[in-house]
């Protein structure tokens, strides 16, 4: 990992259904104790249909290339006890050395 690790994370994946047939997240652990770097960014947005501004929390995650992550996986920050949703995965392109994966996150709880 080239970025400086600031935390360790657990990766959760999967969905199931509850007794009413609604989709719910499963906490199936894919990996735990993964070294990562998380840099939070806040974005203030105002939707068109209301004048009430919203504070959306986003972050950038960097993990070692080859880490088993997918879009819509959930990341649990073990240092801060926060859960994030993966919205986008962007591998850096370098023909010589494998770079870290850059992952966009959205705060969910």
C-alpha positions in Angstrom: 0.0 0.0 0.0 1.4 3.4 -1.0 -0.9 5.6 0.9 -0.4 5.9 4.6 -2.8 3.6 6.4 -4.9 5.5 9.0 -7.2 2.7 10.0 -8.2 -0.9 9.5 -11.6 -1.8 7.9 -13.9 -4.7 7.6 -15.7 -5.4 4.3 -19.3 -6.6 4.3 -21.2 -7.9 1.3 -24.6 -9.3 0.4 -28.4 -8.7 0.8 -31.2 -10.9 2.0 -34.9 -10.5 2.6 -36.8 -10.0 5.8 -40.1 -11.6 6.8 -42.0 -9.0 4.7 -40.0 -9.6 1.6 -38.0 -6.4 1.8 -34.3 -6.3 0.9 -32.0 -6.0 4.0 -28.2 -5.9 4.2 -26.5 -9.1 5.3 -23.3 -8.6 7.4 -21.4 -11.3 5.6 -17.8 -10.6 6.3 -15.6 -10.6 3.2 -12.4 -9.4 4.9 -11.4 -7.9 8.3 -8.4 -6.1 9.5 -7.6 -4.6 6.0 -5.2 -1.6 6.2 -6.7 1.5 4.6 -6.6 5.2 4.4 -9.9 7.2 4.6 -10.1 10.9 3.9 -13.5 12.4 4.6 -15.0 15.2 2.5 -18.3 17.0 3.2 -20.5 18.2 0.4 -23.3 20.6 1.0 -26.1 20.1 -1.5 -29.5 21.8 -2.1 -32.0 19.7 -4.1 -34.2 21.4 -6.6 -37.5 20.4 -5.0 -36.8 21.9 -1.6 -34.9 24.8 -0.1 -33.7 22.8 2.8 -29.9 22.3 2.4 -28.5 18.8 3.1 -25.1 17.9 4.5 -23.8 14.8 2.6 -20.8 13.0 3.9 -18.4 11.4 1.4 -14.9 10.0 1.7 -12.1 8.6 -0.4 -10.7 5.2 0.6 -7.4 3.8 -0.5 -6.6 0.1 -0.2 -3.9 -2.2 -1.6 -4.4 -3.3 -5.2 -6.0 -6.7 -5.3 -8.3 -6.2 -2.2 -11.6 -8.0 -2.7 -14.1 -5.0 -2.9 -17.1 -4.4 -5.1 -19.5 -1.5 -5.7 -22.3 -1.6 -3.0 -20.1 -3.4 -0.5 -20.2 -1.8 3.0 -17.0 -0.7 4.7 -16.8 -0.6 8.6 -14.1 1.7 9.9 -12.8 -0.2 12.9 -11.1 2.9 14.4 -14.1 5.2 14.3 -16.9 2.6 14.3 -18.5 4.1 11.2 -20.2 2.4 8.2 -19.7 3.6 4.6 -21.1 2.4 1.3 -18.9 1.9 -1.8 -20.2 4.0 -4.7 -17.3 3.8 -7.1 -14.0 2.0 -7.6 -11.2 3.7 -9.6 -8.0 1.8 -10.0 -5.0 4.0 -10.8 -3.2 3.1 -14.1 0.5 2.6 -13.9 2.3 0.2 -16.3 5.2 -0.4 -14.0 3.9 -0.6 -10.4 0.5 -1.6 -9.2 -1.1 1.4 -7.5 -3.6 1.5 -4.6 -7.3 1.3 -5.4 -9.2 4.6 -5.0 -12.7 4.1 -3.7 -15.5 6.6 -3.3 -17.6 6.2 -0.2 -20.9 7.5 1.1 -21.7 7.7 4.8 -24.5 5.4 6.0 -24.1 5.2 9.7 
